[in-house]
Amino acid sequence: MTVAPAGELLDYDDVVARYDPVLGLEVHVELSTATKMFCGCANKFGAEPNTQVCPVCLGLPGSLPVLNQEAVESAIRIGLALNCDIAPWGRFARKNYFYPDQPKNYQISQYDEPIAINGHLDVPLDDGTTWRIEIERAHMEEDTGKLTHLGSDTGRIEGATTSLLDYNRSGVPLIEIVTKPIEGTGARAPEIARAYVTALRDLLRALGVSDVRMDQGSMRCDANASLKPIGQKEFGTRTETKNVNSLKSVEVAVRYEMRRQAAVLDAGEKVHQETRHFHEDGYTSPGRSKETAEDYRYFPEPDLEPVAPSAELVERLRTTIPELPWLSRNRIQHEWGISDEVMRDLLNIGAIDLITATVAQGASSESARAWWGNFLVQKANEAGVELDALPITPKQVAEVIKLVDDGKLSNKLARQVVEGVLAGEGEPEQVMTDRGLVMVRDDSLIQAAVDEALAANPDVAEKIRGGKVAAAGAIVGAVMKATKGQADASRVRELVLAACR
């Protein structure tokens, strides 16, 4: 067996043959409350820089924080969904450190008295099994501002010539969910890390507490990894890969760190406890040495009262916890009678919740799947947005489906109605009326169009009379063109064939 020198990567099979990985995943989730954690500033992504700020979130002297009640209730619901114990009493603390994106030079967080502790999540894996991830804590804190570095090739501070600060994110409600050490995963460690973050994202979305958009930073994962020789009880030195912002990247970062650390250990060197940056090319690079809790000089936040949720509140919030998303999906898949492949495709485009909501408005699951999984996802791709960002609701889609089922629209006309709704022209029935898209049901009008088309195409009419029924398609097409697609094609065909007997 070849030993890899420092700086190289050990073959993955060699890594898991000799080392046990130990993982720890810290997931930061921005809550989708209307306002920030400790002030009344709007909590909305994408606003102009430094337009959603006030003395409190800017840390100006004399300003005092006021706790966001909805954020506390969201934190409790998250804890309950993760099977945690909810603390009956707890305090906020000041986490002291200097960095330009933290205007107070401290972050209001929870330290030794988090809102939720000792939970677990049974994570579904691709092979149909589950893996239990133990949760150490879920605690409340505020997010920092955002730094944008200009002039460097990587977008990081190294080599930058200018740094810009946007404090809109400063003070946004944040929940940090921390696992206990994850052991015994062996070769499946990267897969299990990804599966956990995926399950957590789905759960938080089902709770409705966050949009969990990893691409926008509303959900971020810090992936801790260490290695120990197989059979050794003592953990190895860990590294923490910061702010990994996609599910695939979580898996790639863990796998890379396992291979890198194994190469370091095989070369007789020591792994440094540090934070690391993840690069989308699939590797990590050193950040800074990792602080310990003592470095942050935690002490109780003097400007906030303790958090003391009543047992009645906790039990009321417990009743709002939905069915686990993957259990719900299994049930829905069975009810809809679709294959694993189709379900996977619908999941990948983010259509499941939209289809379910459309069915709840009275549409059939087959019709709802056809609209969201075909025409509407095409429109989303054209617009460069997520499916749920399209300006059309499940209720409106269900109304379009009903217009088709009632015979007022053909599928072709229905697509024009949907395009009108997407363009902001109003509700489906209004668009149908304003655009003059109602199906022609008057046989006398259709018959007149048929007679005109047959007269204009005598050679085709003769073929039909001679038994070449397929030739009727040309006449049907002419009639549909003449009626602007508003005739029923099947009825047109019947009248064409009847006229040529």
N, C-alpha and C positions, 0 to 999 in steps of 0.2 A: 504493500500500500504506500502510495506517495504522499508525503507530508507537504502541504502547500505553504510557501513562504508568506510572511506578513505582507499585506497589501493585495493578495490575490484572494479569489473565492474558492472555497472547497466545494467539490461536487456534492450536490444535495444528498445523494444516497449515502455518501461517506459521513456526512454530518449526522444524519439520524441513526446511522449504525453505531456511532460512538458517543453521541451526546443526547441528553434530554433537554428539550426547550422548556422554558418557563415564561409565560406571557402575563402581561398585565395591561388592560385596555382602559384608557380614560377617555370618555366621550363627552364633549361639551355640546350642549344643545341650547340654542337661542329660543326662548319662548315667543310665541306669536301674540303676546298681549298688545293691547292698543297703545300703551304707554310704557316707558322705561321702568326699571326696577325701583328707583328711589325718587323719581320726579315725574312731572306730567308731560315731558317731551314725547312726541310721537315716536313710536317704534315701527318704522317702515323702511324697508330696504330700497335703495336706489335713488334717494333724494339727493339734491345738490349738496356737495360737501359743506359741513358745518352750518346747516340750516335747521337741524333738529337738536339744538343745544340750549342749555340754560345755566345759571350759576351753580346749580347742584351737580349736574353731570360734567361741568367744566372744573369743578373743585374750587370754586372761588371762595375766598375767606367769608365766614359768617353764614354760608348756606348750609342747610340741614336736610338730611334725607328723610323721606316718608315712604314706608314700605308699601309695595304694590300687593294688594290682597289677592288679586287674580293669579299673580305669579306664585304666591304661597300655595293656593289651592291647586294650581297646575303641578307644583312640586310634589304635593301630597299624592295626587292622582298617579304621577309617574312612579313614586315609591310603592304605592299599592299595586300597580300593574306589574312591578318587579318583585312582588311578594315580600316587600320589606316591612320591618317594624317602623311605625311612625312615631317619632319622638314626641312625648307630651309637652316638652319644654326644651328650648334651645336658644342659643344666642348667635348673633353675628360677630365676626371678628375682623380686625384690620390686618391684611396681609401686606407687609411693607416691602416695597422695592421701588427702585427708580427706573423708569423707562419712559420715553417721550409720549407713548400712546396712553399712559396712565396719568391723567392730569393732577390727581391728588397726591401722587407718589405712594399711594397705597390702594389696594383693592378691597372693597367690602365683600367678604366671603364668609363661609362657615368653616370652622376648623375642628375643634374637638366635640362640637355638639351639632352634627348635621341633622337635617330634617328626616332622613330615612336611612336605615342601616339593616345589614344582615338579610339580604334578599337573594333571589336567584331567578334565572331565566333559562327555560329548557329550549334550546336552540335547534330548529330543524336543519338537518344536513341533506345534501343532495341524494344520498343513498337511502333516504327514508328514515334514518335513525335520528336520534336527538342527542345533544350534548348539554349537560347542565353547567351553566356558568354561574359561579357564586358571585354575588354583588356585595361589596364591602360597604358602600355608602352612595347616597345621592344627595348632593348638597347644593344650596342656592348661593349665587354670587352675581356680580355684575360683569359685563363684558368690557373689554378695553376699546380704545379707539383703533383706527386703522392707519398704518404707515404705508406709504407708497414710495418706493425708492426708484429714482430715475438715474440713468447714466450707466448702469451696470448691465452686463450681459445676462445675468440670471434674475434680475429683478430684486435681488437681495441687497442688504446694506453694503456688503463688500464691493468696493469699486464704484459705488454710487456717487454722483456729484451733487445730487439734490434729493431731499426727502420731504414729502408732503404729508401733513397730518389732517385726518378727517375724524372729528369727534362725534359724528352722528351715532356711531356704534357704542360709544362710551356710555355705560350705564344700562345697556340693553339687558333684560333678565336672562340669566344663564343658569342652567342646571349641569353640574358635572357628575357623571355617573362613573364610578370607579369599581372595577372588578377586584376580587381577591386573586392571588396568584393562580394562574391556570396551568395545571400540571397534567402530565400523562397523555398529552396530545400526540406526541411522537411526530411522525411524518405528516400528520394532518394539521399541524399547528397553523400554517398559513390559511388553510381552508376554513378551520374553525374560527379563526380571527375574523375573516371576512363574513362568515355565516352569522356570527354574533352581532357585528355592526349592522348587517342587513336586517336581522330580526329586530334589533333595537329601533332602527329607522322605521320599519313597518309598524311596530307597536306604537311609537310616538306619533306617527301619522294617524293611526286609528284613534288615538286619544284626542287628536285635534289640538294638541298643545304647541305644535311647531310645524313649519312647512318642511323641516329637515332637508333643506336644499344644500347638499354638500358642495355643489358648485358655487354657491353664494356665501358659504361659510356659516350657515345657520346650524350645521352639524359638522363637527370636526373631531377627529380621532387622534389621540396621542398613543402610539403603540410602543409599549415597553417589552423588551425581549432580553433574555439571558440564556446561557447554556451551562449545563453541568455534566460532567462525565456520567455515563449510565451507571447507576448504582450509588452515586454520591448523593447524600441528603442535603448538604449545604448548597444554597443557591449560588449561581455565578454572578458576576457583576453585570448589571443591566444597563442598557442604553434606552433612551426615550426618543423615538422618532416623532417629531412634533407636527401637528396640524395636517395630518393626512386627509385629503379631501375627496376621496372617491372609494367606493367599495373595492374595486380592483386594486387600487393603490395600497390599501390595507394589507391585502394578501401579498402583494409584491414586496412591500417594505419589510414584512416579517420574514419572508423567505430570504431576502437579500441580507438582512442582519444576521440570520442564522448562519448563512454561508460565510459572511465576512468575519463574524466572531470566531467561528470554528477555525478559520485560517489563521487568525491571530493567536489563538490558543495552541494550535499545532506548531506554530513557530516558536513556542516557548515564551511568548509575550503575554502581557496582561490587557484585558479589555478595560478601557477607561469608562468610568461612569460619567456620561455626558448626554446632552441633548443632541439630536441629529436632524438635519434637514432632509426631506424627501424630494427627489427630483423625478419629474414625470418620465424621464428616460429609464427609470427603473433602478435607481441606486440612492444611497444616503451619503451625506457628507457631514463632517463634524460641525457642531454648533458651539455650545459653551459647556463648561463643566456643570454638572447637575447640582442644584442647591438642595439642601435638606430643609426640613421644617424650621429648624432653629435659625436658618439664614433669613427667614422672612419675619422674624420677631413678632409673631402673632400676639395680639392682645384683644380683649373684648371691645367691640365697637360701642363707645359711650353714647352715641347719638341715636341709637335704636333700642326700643324695648325688646325684651325676649319674645320669641315666637312660641306661642302656647296653644296649638290647635286643640279644641275640645274633642272628646270622644264622639260626641254627636256629629260634629262636622266631618270627622274622619269616616264615620259610618255612612253619612249621606254621600260623601264623595266616592265611597266604595261602590255604591249602587250605579255609578256612572261609568265604571270600567267596562269596556266592550269585550266581546269575544276575541281571543287571540287571533290576529290576522291570518296566520297560516291554518288554524283550525277552521276559520270562516271560509278561507279559500277552498279547503278540501270539501266542505259542505256545499259550497256554491258550485264547484266543479261537478260534483255528483248530481246536483239538482239540474244543472244545465246539460249534463250528458256530453261533456267535451273531453278530448284527449289531453294527456299531459303536455303534449307539444303545443296545442292551441292555448292551453292555460298559460304556459310559459311565455308564449308570444304576447298574450294580452297583458301579462305582468310586466314584460319588458317595455311596453309602450305606455304603461301607467293607466290602463283602461278599466281595470276591475271595478274600482269604486264608482266610476262614471257609469258603467254598464249597470251595476247594481242599483244605483240611484235612478236610472232611466226605467228599469223594470219596476221599481217601486212606484213610478208615476203611471203605470198601467201598460207599458210596452212589453212585448214578448222578449225573452232573453235572446232569441235568434236574431230578431230585428235590431235590438240594441247593440248586439255584438257586431252586426254587419255595418252599422253606421259608425260606431266609435272605432272599430278595428280596421276599417277600410277608408271610407271617404273622409272622415274627420281627422284621422291620423295623417292622411295625405295633406290636408289643409294645414295641420300643425307643422308638418315638415316644411311645407312651402313658406310658412311664416317664421320658421326658425324658433318655435316656442314649444313648451311642453303641452301635452294634450289638454290638461286641465286648465291651461292658460287661455284657451280659445274663448272668445266672447259668445259662447252659447252654453246654455244650462241643460242638464239632463231633462228637466221639465219641458224645455223647448224641443229637444230631440224627440221626446215621447209624443209631443203634439204633432210633429211632422209625421211620425210613424202612424199616428191615428188618422191623419188626413189621407195617407196612402191606403190604410186598411179600409177606410170608408169610401174609397173610390174617387175621392176628390182630386188626388194627385197621382201621377205615375211616378216611378222611381226617378226618372230623368227630370221631371218637373220638380220633384221633391228636392233634388240636389240644387236646383236653382233657388228654391225657397231657403234652404240652409245657407247658401251663399249670401242671400239677402240679409238673413239674421246676423251672419258673421260681419256683414258690412254695416250693421247698425241701423237697418231699415225698419226694425220693429219686430213684433211677435210673428210667428209663422203664418197665422191666418191673415194677418194684415199684409204681410209680404206677398202672399199668394194672391190676394185681391188687388193690391196696388200694381203688381206686375202682370195681372191678367193671366194667371197660370192655371185657372180652374179647368178641370178636365171637361171636354165636350162630350155630353151624354145624349144629345139629340140625334137619333138615328137618321132623321131626314137631312140634317146638315152633313153628317158623315157620308150618307149615301150620295149626296150631291158631289162631294169631293171625290168619291170613288168613281162615279160616272165620268167626271171630268178627267181623272187620271187615266181611265180605260180608253176614253176617246182620244187622248193625247198620245197613247202608246198602243195603237191597234195591233202591232206585231206581237207585243207581250200578251195582250188580251187573247190573241189567236192561239198562242202557245198554251195558255191556261185552259182554254176550251178544248185543246187537243190532249189534255191530260197531264201536262207538265205543271203540276201544282207548285213546284218550287219557284216557278217564275212569278208567282203571286207576290213574292217578297219585294220585287221592284215597284209594284203598284202600291203595296202597303207603305213603302218608304216615301213614295211621292205624296200619298195622302197625309202621312205624318208630317212631312215638310210643309204641306199646304195648311195644315191645322196647327202649325208651330209646336208640334209634339203634344198637343192637348187632347188628341183622340186616343181611345183605348186601342192599342195595336191589335190585340186579339179580336176585338169586335170588328175592326177594319178588315182583317183577314177574312172573317166570316162573311162579311158583305161582299168582298171582292169575289170569293169563290161562288157565292150565291148568284152574283150577277153574271158569271161566266158559265153557268150551267146550260 
